[in-house]
Amino acid sequence: MKIIPAALLALCALCFTGCSGSNAKLREQEAYIRGQQQAIAAQQANQPAVWFRGLVKNPRVPWTENLTLTQAIVAAQYTSNLDPLNIKITRHGQTIRIDPKRLVRGLEDPPLEAGDLIELSR
């Protein structure tokens, strides 16, 4: 049976303590970041927004006072190279049809309300 010198045992103990200490710090940092991400998600969930269905990159756009349909479509990042053929806004169970040609020409650009659902289709 070999006897391990005390200095070597102390060095091993220091290494294990240091390793587990750094792992604990890493876990602590990861938990902190997860907590921040959850807080941001909860805050965004409570913010008023308008929602999109159709050819957009961002289906949720934060609502602000005086937000218009055109501004919201830009923020949602419409993905088609062609203008939409149909635009509908659903608000409180009522559907409002928007003429895409009038929207593109700037003749019609209705203000949106928080909770509106905008559908864009080709």
N, C-alpha and C positions, 0 to 999 in steps of 0.2 A: 504494500500500500504506500503510495507516494504522499508526501506531505507537501501541500501547496504553500509557498511562502505567503505571509500576511500581506505583503505589498501587492502581490499579484491578485489576491482575493479582493483587496480594496480597489484595485484598478478595475477589475471585473464588475464590482458593485457600482462603481462610479459610472462605468459605461452603460450598464443596464438602467441605472437611475436617470442618466442623461438621455438615453434613448427613449425611455418611457415618458420622461418629462417633455421631450420635444414632440412626441406623439400626442401627449395630452394638450400641449399648446396648439398643435395642428387641429385636433378635434375641437378645441375651444374656438379657434378662428373660423372653422367651417360652420359651427353652430351659430356663431355671431352673424356670418354672412347669410345663412339660411333664414335667420330671424329678420334681418334687414329686408331680404327678398319677400318674405311673407308680409311684412309691414307695408311695403310698397304695393304689393298685389291687393292687400285689403284696402289701402287708401284709394287705389285706382278703381276698385269695385264700387266704392262709395261715391265716386265722382260721376256727375251726370255725363251721358254720352249719347251719341247716335250710332245706330248699327247698320251695317251693310250686308246685303245678300247679293252675290253675283261676282262679277269680274273685278275684284279689288284685292290688293295685297293686305290691307289692314281693315278687318271687318268692324273694328270698334274705333270710333273717333271721339275724343273728348269734346263734349258740348261746351260752347262758350256763348255768351250773349251776342246776338247779332250774327251768329253763324249761318251762312247761306248754303244752299244746296251745292253750288259750284265750289265753294271753299271746302266743303266736306268731301266732295268727290276728289278734289286735289289731295287732301289729307289722307284719304283712304287709298290713294294711288291706284286709280283705274288702270287695269292691265291690258286692255285691248287696244289695238292700233286703230280700230274703227269706232266711231261714235256709237253709243248705245241706241238701240231701236225702241226700247221701252224703259221708262223710268216711273217708278211708283213710290210714293211715300205713304206709309201706314202710320197713322197717329190715332191713338185711342180707339182702335178698331175700325176706323174710317180709312179708306184708300183714296189717295189723291193721285191722279195721273198727270204727269208732266210731259209736255211736248219737247222731245230732245232737240229738235231744230230750233225752237224758240229759246231753249236754254243755251245752246251753242252760240246763237246770235246775240245773246245778252238781253233778249226781250222778256225773259222770265227767269227769275232766280229767287225762289221763295225762301224766307227765313225758316230755319229748322227749330224744333223744340226738343228738349232732352227726352230721350226714349224713342224718338222717331226711328222707324225701320225704312231704309232706302233700298229698293231693289233695282238693279241695273241688269239688263239683258240685251242680247243681240238677237 
